[in-house]
Amino acid sequence: MNAQYVDRLSRTDRDVIMTLVPEGVRVLDLGCGDCSLLNQLVSERRIRGTGVDINGEHLVNGLAHGINVYQGDLDEGLADFPDGSYDYVILNQTLQVVKNPLLVLHEMLRIGDFGIVGFPNFAQWGLRRGLFFGGRAPKSPALPFEWFDTPNIR
């Protein structure tokens, strides 16, 4: 398998999200990372987007593209965001790293009209094959961490 094919398989979540978010809506991306999903939504769906991530270095890309970004810890809640202030709240590839997922999910529903949650498929056949034949937790473009150094707590 070539790297582009593997990366394409690992980013199917983005394709699904792109079909779920209508044009011109307000989107809050929790755990936005480098803001690449928000950038894609802005360019293809003309959304008004905001991103939140715990790592301030990740947010530089969003700032460079004119996206409103905030550094914050989702486990501390999102009190700065008023009720119903967004049409869609996205939590993609982030649920498995938060300590209080129930709080984060409640905050999503308080802030937005709709919530979209995506998480890694740790049971995907390629990952299971890597574990079986390699004897170690596999790595991929979507899950690039060593088993002993992963932020995933679920």
C-alpha positions in Angstrom: 0.0 0.0 0.0 1.3 3.4 -0.8 1.3 6.3 1.7 -1.3 8.3 -0.2 -3.7 5.4 -0.2 -3.2 4.8 3.5 -3.7 8.5 4.3 -6.8 8.6 2.1 -8.3 5.6 4.1 -7.5 7.4 7.4 -9.2 10.6 6.4 -12.6 9.2 5.4 -13.9 11.1 8.4 -13.2 14.4 6.7 -15.2 13.3 3.7 -18.2 12.4 5.8 -18.0 15.7 7.8 -17.8 17.7 4.5 -21.1 16.1 3.5 -22.8 16.8 6.8 -21.9 20.5 7.1 -24.1 22.8 4.9 -22.8 26.0 3.3 -22.6 29.2 5.2 -23.1 27.9 8.7 -21.3 28.8 11.9 -18.9 26.0 13.0 -16.9 25.4 16.2 -14.2 22.8 15.9 -13.1 21.4 19.3 -9.6 19.9 19.3 -9.1 21.5 15.9 -5.3 20.8 15.8 -3.7 22.6 12.8 -7.1 23.9 11.6 -6.9 21.9 8.4 -10.5 20.7 8.7 -11.7 24.3 9.3 -9.6 25.5 6.4 -11.2 23.0 4.1 -14.7 23.9 5.4 -14.1 27.6 4.8 -12.8 27.0 1.3 -15.4 24.4 0.2 -18.4 25.3 2.3 -17.9 28.9 3.0 -18.5 28.4 6.7 -17.7 30.9 9.5 -15.4 28.8 11.6 -13.8 29.0 15.1 -11.3 26.5 16.4 -10.2 25.5 20.0 -7.2 23.4 20.8 -5.0 22.9 23.8 -1.8 23.2 21.9 -1.2 26.8 20.9 1.4 25.9 18.3 -1.2 24.0 16.3 -3.3 27.2 16.0 -0.7 29.1 14.0 -2.0 27.6 10.8 -5.6 28.7 11.5 -4.4 32.2 12.3 -2.4 32.3 9.1 -5.7 31.6 7.2 -7.8 34.2 9.1 -9.6 31.7 11.3 -10.6 32.6 14.8 -8.8 30.3 17.1 -8.6 29.9 20.9 -6.2 28.0 23.0 -8.1 26.1 25.7 -8.6 22.8 27.6 -11.9 21.1 26.7 -11.9 19.3 30.1 -12.3 22.7 31.8 -15.5 23.4 29.9 -16.4 26.1 27.4 -18.0 28.8 29.5 -16.8 31.5 27.2 -19.1 30.3 24.4 -22.8 31.3 24.9 -25.6 28.8 24.5 -26.7 28.3 20.8 -23.8 30.4 19.4 -22.9 27.9 16.7 -24.9 25.9 14.1 -22.5 22.9 14.2 -19.9 21.9 16.8 -17.4 19.3 15.6 -15.3 17.0 17.9 -13.3 15.0 15.5 -10.5 12.6 16.5 -10.5 14.2 20.0 -13.0 12.4 22.2 -10.5 9.7 23.0 -8.0 12.2 24.6 -10.3 14.2 26.9 -10.6 13.2 30.5 -14.3 14.2 30.9 -16.0 13.2 27.7 -19.5 13.6 29.2 -18.8 17.3 30.0 -17.4 17.9 26.5 -20.4 16.3 24.9 -22.9 18.3 27.0 -21.0 21.5 26.2 -21.2 20.7 22.5 -24.9 20.4 22.7 -25.3 23.5 24.7 -23.2 25.6 22.3 -24.4 24.2 19.0 -27.6 23.2 17.3 -25.9 20.0 15.9 -22.9 18.1 17.0 -20.6 15.9 14.9 -18.3 13.4 16.7 -15.7 11.4 15.0 -13.2 9.1 16.7 -10.5 6.7 15.5 -11.5 3.2 14.5 -9.0 1.2 16.5 -10.6 -2.0 15.2 -9.9 -1.2 11.5 -8.6 -4.3 9.7 -5.2 -2.7 8.8 -4.6 -1.7 12.4 -5.6 -5.2 13.7 -3.4 -6.8 11.1 -0.4 -4.7 12.2 -1.0 -5.7 15.8 -1.4 -9.4 15.0 1.7 -9.7 12.7 3.8 -7.0 14.2 3.0 -7.7 17.9 2.8 -4.0 18.7 0.2 -1.3 18.6 0.3 -0.1 14.9 0.9 3.4 13.7 -0.7 5.2 10.8 -1.0 8.8 9.5 -4.2 9.1 11.6 -2.7 7.4 14.7 1.0 8.4 14.6 1.8 7.6 18.2 3.8 4.9 19.9 1.8 2.8 22.3 3.7 4.1 25.3 3.5 7.8 24.2 -0.1 8.2 23.0 -2.5 10.9 24.2 -5.4 8.5 23.8 -6.8 7.6 27.2 -9.9 5.7 25.8 
